[in-house]
Amino acid sequence: MRAQFLTYRILNRYILSEILPNFLVSIIVFTTIMLMARALQLTNLVIAKGIKLSMVLEIFALAAPRILTMTIPMAALLAVLMAFLRFSADSELTVWRASGLSLYQMTPPVLLFGIAITILTALFSLWLAPMANWRFKVKLLDLAKTRADLAIMEQTFVRSFPGLILYIGQLAPGSDTMSQIFIEDSRGENEKAAIVAQKGRLSLNRETGALLFHLENGVIDRIHTNRDSTDSIFFDLYELKFSPGEELERENGLLLGRMELPTSELKSAAALLPTPTQNVMYYIEWHNRWSIPVTAFLMTMLGLPLGASFRAKSRNFALLMGLSIFISYYVLSSLGWSLAKTGLISPLSGLWSINILLTGLTLFLLRRINTGLPIDPRTFIGHLLASSGQSRPTHGIKL
């Protein structure tokens, strides 16, 4: 009995020693790739606008927690998948099973790793990401108080200022002149306004800390929600004032937005919103934050039967399979998100259905592989690509 215990202990350590390095490499690579998408914009802040590198790096770091909620499950899946693909390719799985070990007896180290990954993902999804999003917004507003031109980005909907959505079609190089301007102003209690202007510029009143939008040649369409009426005002010159500091100092949690609110406050914030179309996004965000850690666990466990199914030695095959699964997951997850947003299904159904599918797939594959039934990798990847809307011939895959 003691010899059997020692055998299991050595086996568990051996499996973990194969998984952990794969996970560390994968998480570094995936996170770096996703962060590099912001590198060009941040480089422009340093070179073109003269912002201190330390401040830019701080903004860069605040974007990392949200990204990690996506890359941790992806890296965990790939780590387990690559480990068991190597065990299978080197016939180690064959030797273990010939010695009387079932696939279920190899799951404890993967289960332990999955629990650790779940806790890590929950830490980012439930706590660190919302807090970082809030600090990110505060940092941008602090920059806007001292450098008004940093508040605007070309051809991007800017939502950093509570109550305002800004869109600038073009920014003249080397100046603060803007063109093709659209502003949605919903700060009024019973009034919303859509402002369209041909030209404009942004300045800062350093005494009051207020941002001033100087707009030229445009129209203001106002909707009065309390009396169901609209009116339009054409202008040659118009000045829109906005004081970001005042909004930040209010003790109204809704100003944080659903991306920045603590998880414990999302449901109470949703209850304060007047219409279902507004509060449903807060419920979706709540379910999304809780479902991500569960997804990370299921992705980790799914890697075991998938890796044990094939004898592919190529790491490209593992990467292709992992990315195919993750693309399929995000396509289905986005579909559930969209259906919940439109009210066709509940947020509970929209955000958790994909995890139910992952659970069923994992249990099915574990049972199938444990009984020795093979899986055709070409057919399997073909089905994954087809389900993600990216079906393509698989005859070029090298196993």
C-alpha positions as CSV (number, residue, x, y, z in Angstrom):
1,M,0.0,0.0,0.0
2,R,2.8,2.4,0.9
3,A,4.6,1.6,-2.4
4,Q,1.4,2.4,-4.3
5,F,1.0,5.7,-2.5
6,L,4.6,6.6,-3.3
7,T,4.0,5.7,-6.9
8,Y,0.9,8.0,-7.1
9,R,2.8,10.8,-5.4
10,I,5.7,10.5,-7.9
11,L,3.3,10.4,-10.8
12,N,1.4,13.5,-9.6
13,R,4.6,15.5,-9.2
14,Y,5.8,14.4,-12.6
15,I,2.6,15.5,-14.3
16,L,2.6,18.8,-12.5
17,S,6.3,19.4,-13.4
18,E,5.3,19.0,-17.1
19,I,2.2,21.3,-16.8
20,L,3.6,24.3,-14.8
21,P,6.5,25.3,-17.3
22,N,4.0,25.1,-20.2
23,F,1.6,27.3,-18.3
24,L,4.2,29.9,-17.4
25,V,5.4,30.1,-21.0
26,S,1.9,30.3,-22.4
27,I,0.7,32.9,-20.1
28,I,3.7,35.2,-20.8
29,V,3.3,34.7,-24.6
30,F,-0.5,35.2,-24.7
31,T,-0.5,38.2,-22.4
32,T,2.4,39.9,-24.2
33,I,0.7,39.5,-27.5
34,M,-2.6,41.0,-26.3
35,L,-0.8,43.8,-24.5
36,M,1.2,44.6,-27.7
37,A,-2.1,45.7,-29.3
38,R,-1.9,48.8,-27.0
39,A,1.8,49.3,-27.5
40,L,1.5,51.6,-30.6
41,Q,-1.0,53.9,-28.8
42,L,1.2,54.1,-25.7
43,T,4.3,54.8,-27.8
44,N,2.4,57.7,-29.4
45,L,1.7,59.1,-26.0
46,V,5.4,59.1,-25.2
47,I,6.8,60.3,-28.5
48,A,4.1,62.5,-29.9
49,K,2.6,64.0,-26.8
50,G,5.5,64.0,-24.4
51,I,4.0,62.0,-21.5
52,K,6.4,60.5,-19.0
53,L,7.3,56.9,-19.6
54,S,6.5,56.0,-16.0
55,M,3.0,57.2,-16.3
56,V,2.4,55.4,-19.6
57,L,3.8,52.2,-18.1
58,E,1.3,52.6,-15.2
59,I,-1.6,52.9,-17.6
60,F,-0.2,49.9,-19.5
61,A,-0.1,47.8,-16.2
62,L,-3.7,48.8,-15.4
63,A,-4.8,47.2,-18.6
64,A,-3.2,43.8,-17.7
65,P,-5.8,42.4,-15.2
66,R,-8.6,42.5,-17.7
67,I,-6.5,40.8,-20.3
68,L,-5.3,38.1,-17.8
69,T,-8.9,37.0,-17.2
70,M,-8.8,35.9,-20.9
71,T,-5.2,34.6,-21.1
72,I,-5.2,32.5,-17.9
73,P,-7.9,30.1,-19.1
74,M,-6.3,29.9,-22.5
75,A,-2.8,29.2,-21.1
76,A,-4.2,26.6,-18.6
77,L,-5.9,24.7,-21.4
78,L,-2.8,24.7,-23.6
79,A,-0.5,23.7,-20.7
80,V,-2.4,20.6,-19.9
81,L,-3.0,19.8,-23.5
82,M,0.7,20.0,-24.4
83,A,1.7,18.0,-21.4
84,F,-0.6,15.0,-22.2
85,L,0.1,15.2,-25.9
86,R,3.8,14.7,-25.0
87,F,2.9,11.8,-22.6
88,S,0.9,10.2,-25.4
89,A,3.4,10.8,-28.2
90,D,6.3,9.3,-26.0
91,S,4.1,6.3,-25.2
92,E,4.2,7.2,-21.5
93,L,0.4,7.0,-21.3
94,T,0.5,3.6,-22.8
95,V,3.0,2.4,-20.2
96,W,0.9,3.9,-17.3
97,R,-2.3,2.3,-18.5
98,A,-0.6,-1.0,-19.1
99,S,0.6,-0.9,-15.5
100,G,-3.1,-0.7,-14.4
101,L,-3.6,3.1,-14.1
102,S,-6.8,4.5,-15.5
103,L,-7.2,8.0,-16.9
104,Y,-9.2,9.0,-13.9
105,Q,-6.2,8.1,-11.6
106,M,-4.2,10.7,-13.6
107,T,-6.6,13.5,-12.9
108,P,-5.6,14.5,-9.3
109,P,-2.7,16.7,-10.3
110,V,-4.7,18.3,-13.1
111,L,-7.6,18.8,-10.7
112,L,-5.2,20.5,-8.2
113,F,-3.8,22.7,-11.0
114,G,-7.4,23.5,-12.1
115,I,-8.4,24.6,-8.6
116,A,-5.4,26.9,-8.4
117,I,-6.1,28.4,-11.8
118,T,-9.8,28.9,-10.8
119,I,-8.7,30.8,-7.6
120,L,-6.2,32.9,-9.6
121,T,-8.8,33.7,-12.3
122,A,-11.4,34.6,-9.7
123,L,-8.9,37.0,-8.1
124,F,-8.5,38.9,-11.3
125,S,-12.1,38.6,-12.6
126,L,-14.0,39.5,-9.3
127,W,-11.6,41.9,-7.8
128,L,-8.4,43.1,-9.5
129,A,-9.9,43.8,-13.0
130,P,-12.7,46.1,-11.8
131,M,-10.3,47.9,-9.5
132,A,-7.8,48.3,-12.3
133,N,-10.5,49.6,-14.6
134,W,-11.5,52.2,-12.1
135,R,-7.9,53.3,-11.6
136,F,-7.4,53.4,-15.3
137,K,-10.4,55.8,-15.7
138,V,-9.1,57.9,-12.8
139,K,-5.7,58.1,-14.4
140,L,-7.1,59.2,-17.7
141,L,-9.1,61.9,-16.1
142,D,-6.1,63.1,-14.1
143,L,-4.2,63.3,-17.4
144,A,-7.2,65.2,-19.0
145,K,-7.0,67.8,-16.2
146,T,-3.4,68.7,-17.2
147,R,-3.3,67.8,-20.9
148,A,-6.7,68.3,-22.5
149,D,-5.5,66.8,-25.8
150,L,-5.1,63.4,-24.1
151,A,-8.8,63.1,-23.5
152,I,-9.5,62.6,-27.2
153,M,-8.5,59.7,-29.5
154,E,-9.1,59.8,-33.2
155,Q,-11.9,57.5,-34.6
156,T,-12.6,56.0,-31.2
157,F,-15.7,56.2,-29.0
158,V,-14.3,57.8,-25.8
159,R,-16.4,56.8,-22.7
160,S,-14.0,57.9,-20.0
161,F,-16.1,60.8,-18.9
162,P,-19.3,59.9,-17.0
163,G,-22.4,61.0,-19.0
164,L,-20.5,61.8,-22.2
165,I,-19.7,59.7,-25.3
166,L,-17.2,61.4,-27.7
167,Y,-16.3,60.5,-31.2
168,I,-13.7,62.5,-33.3
169,G,-13.3,61.6,-36.9
170,Q,-10.0,63.4,-37.5
171,L,-7.4,65.2,-35.4
172,A,-5.2,67.7,-37.3
173,P,-1.5,66.6,-36.8
174,G,0.4,68.9,-34.5
175,S,-2.6,70.9,-33.4
176,D,-5.8,70.6,-31.2
177,T,-8.2,71.1,-34.1
178,M,-10.8,68.4,-34.5
179,S,-13.3,67.6,-37.3
180,Q,-16.3,65.3,-37.8
181,I,-17.3,65.5,-34.1
182,F,-20.1,63.6,-32.4
183,I,-21.0,64.0,-28.7
184,E,-23.8,62.3,-26.8
185,D,-24.6,64.2,-23.6
186,S,-26.8,62.3,-21.1
187,R,-25.8,64.3,-18.0
188,G,-29.2,66.0,-17.8
189,E,-31.8,64.4,-15.5
190,N,-34.7,64.5,-18.0
191,E,-32.8,65.4,-21.2
192,K,-30.4,63.8,-23.6
193,A,-28.6,65.6,-26.4
194,A,-26.7,64.5,-29.5
195,I,-24.3,67.1,-30.8
196,V,-22.8,67.0,-34.3
197,A,-20.2,69.6,-35.4
198,Q,-18.0,70.1,-38.4
199,K,-15.0,71.5,-36.4
200,G,-13.9,72.0,-32.8
201,R,-11.1,72.1,-30.4
202,L,-10.6,71.1,-26.7
203,S,-9.1,73.4,-24.1
204,L,-8.7,73.4,-20.3
205,N,-9.6,76.1,-17.8
206,R,-6.7,75.6,-15.4
207,E,-8.3,77.6,-12.6
208,T,-11.5,75.6,-12.4
209,G,-10.2,72.3,-13.9
210,A,-13.0,72.3,-16.5
211,L,-12.7,71.0,-20.0
212,L,-14.2,73.2,-22.7
213,F,-15.3,71.9,-26.1
214,H,-15.3,74.8,-28.6
215,L,-17.6,73.6,-31.4
216,E,-18.3,75.2,-34.8
217,N,-21.0,74.8,-37.4
218,G,-23.2,72.1,-36.0
219,V,-26.6,71.0,-34.6
220,I,-27.9,69.9,-31.2
221,D,-30.7,67.4,-31.1
222,R,-32.3,67.3,-27.6
223,I,-34.7,64.7,-26.3
224,H,-36.9,65.6,-23.3
225,T,-37.6,62.3,-21.7
226,N,-40.1,63.8,-19.1
227,R,-42.5,65.1,-21.8
228,D,-41.7,63.0,-24.8
229,S,-40.6,65.8,-27.1
230,T,-37.6,66.8,-29.1
231,D,-36.0,70.0,-30.5
232,S,-33.1,70.9,-32.7
233,I,-30.7,73.9,-32.4
234,F,-28.3,74.9,-35.1
235,F,-25.2,76.9,-34.1
236,D,-22.2,78.6,-35.5
237,L,-20.3,78.5,-32.3
238,Y,-21.1,76.5,-29.2
239,E,-19.1,75.8,-26.0
240,L,-19.7,72.6,-24.0
241,K,-18.3,72.6,-20.5
242,F,-17.4,69.5,-18.6
243,S,-15.7,69.2,-15.2
244,P,-14.3,65.6,-14.7
245,G,-13.3,66.2,-11.1
246,E,-16.8,67.0,-10.0
247,E,-18.2,63.7,-11.2
248,L,-15.4,61.7,-9.7
249,E,-16.0,63.3,-6.3
250,R,-19.7,62.3,-6.2
251,E,-20.6,59.4,-4.0
252,N,-22.8,57.8,-6.6
253,G,-21.6,54.3,-7.5
254,L,-23.3,54.3,-10.9
255,L,-20.7,56.8,-12.1
256,L,-18.1,54.0,-12.0
257,G,-19.9,52.1,-14.7
258,R,-20.4,48.4,-14.8
259,M,-16.8,47.7,-15.8
260,E,-15.5,49.5,-12.7
261,L,-18.0,48.7,-10.1
262,P,-17.0,46.1,-7.4
263,T,-18.7,42.8,-8.0
264,S,-20.6,43.0,-4.7
265,E,-22.3,46.2,-5.9
266,L,-23.3,45.3,-9.4
267,K,-26.7,43.9,-8.6
268,S,-27.6,46.8,-6.3
269,A,-26.5,49.3,-8.9
270,A,-28.6,47.5,-11.6
271,A,-31.7,47.8,-9.3
272,L,-31.3,51.6,-9.3
273,L,-31.4,51.9,-13.1
274,P,-34.9,52.9,-14.5
275,T,-35.2,50.5,-17.4
276,P,-34.5,46.8,-18.1
277,T,-32.4,47.7,-21.1
278,Q,-30.1,49.6,-18.9
279,N,-29.8,47.3,-15.9
280,V,-29.5,44.1,-17.9
281,M,-25.9,44.9,-18.8
282,Y,-25.1,45.1,-15.1
283,Y,-26.6,41.6,-14.6
284,I,-24.7,40.3,-17.6
285,E,-21.4,41.7,-16.2
286,W,-22.1,40.1,-12.8
287,H,-22.7,36.7,-14.3
288,N,-19.7,37.1,-16.6
289,R,-17.3,37.8,-13.8
290,W,-18.5,34.7,-11.9
291,S,-18.5,32.5,-15.0
292,I,-14.9,33.2,-16.1
293,P,-13.3,31.3,-13.1
294,V,-15.5,28.3,-13.8
295,T,-14.5,28.5,-17.5
296,A,-10.9,28.5,-16.5
297,F,-11.4,25.3,-14.4
298,L,-13.3,23.5,-17.2
299,M,-10.7,24.5,-19.8
300,T,-8.0,23.0,-17.6
301,M,-9.8,19.8,-17.2
302,L,-10.7,19.6,-20.9
303,G,-7.0,19.6,-21.8
304,L,-6.5,16.2,-20.2
305,P,-8.8,14.0,-22.4
306,L,-7.9,16.0,-25.5
307,G,-4.1,15.6,-24.9
308,A,-4.6,11.9,-24.1
309,S,-6.5,11.3,-27.3
310,F,-3.8,12.0,-29.8
311,R,-0.2,11.0,-30.5
312,A,0.8,14.3,-32.2
313,K,4.4,15.4,-31.5
314,S,4.0,18.8,-33.1
315,R,3.6,21.7,-30.7
316,N,1.8,23.5,-33.6
317,F,-0.9,20.9,-33.4
318,A,-1.4,21.6,-29.7
319,L,-1.5,25.4,-30.4
320,L,-4.0,24.9,-33.3
321,M,-6.3,22.8,-31.2
322,G,-6.1,25.1,-28.2
323,L,-6.9,28.2,-30.3
324,S,-9.7,26.4,-32.1
325,I,-11.3,25.5,-28.8
326,F,-10.9,29.0,-27.5
327,I,-12.2,30.6,-30.7
328,S,-15.3,28.4,-30.5
329,Y,-15.7,29.3,-26.8
330,Y,-15.6,33.0,-27.5
331,V,-18.0,32.8,-30.5
332,L,-20.6,30.9,-28.4
333,S,-20.0,33.1,-25.4
334,S,-20.5,36.3,-27.5
335,L,-23.6,34.8,-28.9
336,G,-25.0,34.2,-25.4
337,W,-24.0,37.7,-24.4
338,S,-25.8,39.2,-27.4
339,L,-29.0,37.2,-26.8
340,A,-29.0,38.2,-23.2
341,K,-28.4,41.8,-24.1
342,T,-31.4,41.8,-26.4
343,G,-33.6,40.1,-23.8
344,L,-34.2,37.0,-25.8
345,I,-32.8,34.9,-23.0
346,S,-31.9,35.6,-19.4
347,P,-28.3,36.6,-18.4
348,L,-28.1,33.4,-16.4
349,S,-28.8,31.3,-19.5
350,G,-26.7,33.5,-21.8
351,L,-23.5,33.4,-19.7
352,W,-23.6,29.9,-18.2
353,S,-24.8,27.8,-21.2
354,I,-21.3,27.6,-22.6
355,N,-20.0,26.3,-19.3
356,I,-22.7,23.6,-19.3
357,L,-21.5,22.6,-22.8
358,L,-17.9,22.5,-21.7
359,T,-18.8,20.4,-18.7
360,G,-20.6,17.9,-20.9
361,L,-17.8,17.8,-23.4
362,T,-15.2,17.2,-20.8
363,L,-17.1,14.4,-19.1
364,F,-17.9,12.8,-22.5
365,L,-14.3,12.8,-23.6
366,L,-13.0,11.6,-20.2
367,R,-15.3,8.6,-20.4
368,R,-14.6,7.9,-24.0
369,I,-10.8,8.0,-23.6
370,N,-10.9,6.0,-20.4
371,T,-12.6,3.2,-22.2
372,G,-10.1,3.3,-25.0
373,L,-12.2,4.7,-27.8
374,P,-10.1,6.8,-30.2
375,I,-10.9,10.3,-31.5
376,D,-10.0,11.4,-35.0
377,P,-8.1,14.7,-34.6
378,R,-8.9,15.9,-38.1
379,T,-12.6,15.4,-37.7
380,F,-12.5,16.9,-34.2
381,I,-10.7,20.1,-35.3
382,G,-12.9,20.3,-38.3
383,H,-16.0,20.3,-36.1
384,L,-14.5,23.0,-33.8
385,L,-13.6,25.3,-36.7
386,A,-17.1,24.8,-38.2
387,S,-18.8,25.6,-34.9
388,S,-16.8,28.9,-34.6
389,G,-17.8,29.9,-38.2
390,Q,-14.3,29.4,-39.5
391,S,-14.5,26.0,-41.1
392,R,-11.7,25.1,-43.5
393,P,-10.1,22.0,-44.9
394,T,-8.0,20.1,-42.4
395,H,-5.9,18.1,-44.9
396,G,-3.0,20.4,-44.2
397,I,-2.7,19.6,-40.5
398,K,0.5,17.8,-39.7
399,L,0.2,15.4,-36.8
